[in-house]
């Protein structure tokens, strides 16, 4: 099965004023599509990869044939990261976390401290990358990764992540990454994040 860009679960302008419509069109239709096209081209070169999910390819990235490893690290990573990203946002989102994720955040020092640490991970990521809440070996941690690297490559599971590539925010926020990171909490979909938490390996 070829990888496909999932449709947005809301209208392109639904996350206004926090994320603008033009950015959503470019980010979803152009950037995500490019990751999918490049990943499919790499997968097509190796029949054994065609039986795997993008997630499984990332989990075993060091066993992927060397001629396509970098392409899949970047592009299967970009596909998986963005497929999560669209779903963990929603119109009229944000507010205080509820459900199991609220307990996790409380254990990490409370929501204010959590937001500050998460945003800090995004601000301090040099160049392009992501800020994450991950679980690994039963422990929750806020980290950042470079480029389109996925926590799956390191044996961790991404509960939630924010994209700090410039294409995610530059049209609206220019170089004000910290402002984008603060605004993003207004569109967070806690229901979807709780679903991911329930699906996380123990």
N, C-alpha and C positions, 0 to 999 in steps of 0.2 A: 504493500500500500504506500503510495506516495504521500509525503507530508503535505498538509494543506493549512493555509491560514484560517483559523476559526473566525466566523463572523463576530463583529463586536456585539456584546449583549445589550447594547443601548445605542442611541443615536450619537452621531459624531459630535454634536454640540451639547450632549447631555451633561458633560462634566464642567461646562462653563459655570462661573467665571474662572475656575481654578485651573482647568486645562482647556485650552482653546480648540475650537473646531478645526482650524487649519492644521494644527499640530497633530490632532488625532487622525486626520486624513493621511498626512505624510507618514506618520509613525506606523499606523496599522497597514495602510494600503501599499506603501512603498518600502519602508524599512523591513517590516516583518515579511512581506512578500519576497524581498531579496534574500533574506535568511533561508526561507523555505526553498526557493529556486536553487540556491547554491548548495544547500544540504541534499536536496534530491539529486543534483548532478553528481555529488560525491558518492552517495549511496548507490547510484546506478552502476558504479564501477566495480562493486563487490556484491555478488549474489547473496553471501551470508549476512550482509547487513540489511538486506531487503526484508528479512524475516523479523527484524527487531524493531521495537518502538524507539523513538528518539530518546526517551528517558533511559532505556537500557543501553543504548549506544553511549550515552554520557557516563553512565555508571561504570562502563568498561572501556573508557576512552583510551587507556594505556594499552589495550589489546586490539584497538582498531588499526587496520593496515596503515603503515606510516605514510603512504602517498596521499591519504585522505584525512589523516588524523587532525591536522591543523584546521582544515576546512570544516570538519564536523565539530570540533571543539568550538569554533566560532559560530557556525551557522545552525547546527542542531541546538547548541547552547542558546543562541538568539531566539530560535523558534520556541523552545521549552520555556525560557524565561518570559517571553512576551505572551505566550498562551496563558500563563498564570496571571500576568500583570493585568490584562484586560478584565479578567474575572474578579480580581480582588479590589476592583473599583466599581462604584455605582453612583448614579445621581442621588442627591440627598443622602449621601453616605456620611461617614465620619461619626462624630459623637464619641461617647465613652465606650470602650469595649465591653462586651457582655459575653456570657457563656464561659466555656473552658479557657478561651484565650485571655479573658479577664483575670483568671487565676494565675495563668503563666506570667502575665505582665505584672501582677501584684508580687509574685515571687521574685521578679527581676528588679524590684524597687519601686513599683507603682507607675502609673501611666505617664505622669509628667517626666519622671526620670527616664522612662523607656523611650519616650518621644525624643528627648534631648540626646540620648545615646545613639538612637537609630539615625537621627538627622546628622549627628556628628560623624557617624560612619560614612554617610553619603557625602558630606561636605569635604571630608578629608581624603576621600578616594581620589587620588591623583589621576587626571585624565578621565577616561570613560570606565564605567562599571556599574555596580549595583550595591545597594545596602540591603542586608537580609536579617530576618530572624530565622534561625535554623534550629533543628534538633539533631543531635548526634549522640548515640549511646545513652539516650534518655536525658541528656542535658541540653538546655536551651541557651542560645548564645546569639548576640548581635555581632555580625561580621560584615565585611565588604569584600567583593571580588572584582577583579579587573575584567574589562572588556565584556564578553558574553559568557565568561566562565560560570558554570552552574555549581552550587554546593553538592549536587549529585556526584560530581567528579571526585569529591573528597569523602564520599561515604556519608554525607549529611543530607538531611531532607529540608528543603526550603518551605517554611510555613508562610512567609510573606516576604516581598521584596519590592524595592522602589528603584526604578531605572534612573541613573544619573548620567547617562549619555546626553550630550548636548542636544541631540535631536528630540529628546523627550520634553525639553522645556525652553529652548533658546528663542523661539519665535516670540514667546510671551515674556519671558523673564530675562532674556539676554544672559549676562554673566552672573545673575543673581541666583545661583543654585540654592543657597540657603533659604531664600524666599519661596522658591518652588517646593522645597522639601517641607516647609511649614504649611504651605497651602494644601499639599497633597493629603493631609490628614482629614480634610473636608470631604474627600471622595472615597475613603477607605470602606470596603465592604466587609464588615466584621462577620457576617453570616458565612460568606465564602471562606474567610480565613479560619473560622471554626470548623468548616467542612474539611479543609486541608489538614487541620490539626488532628481531626478524627481519623484521617487516612494515613497519617504519618506512621512510619514503622516504630515500634516500641523498642 
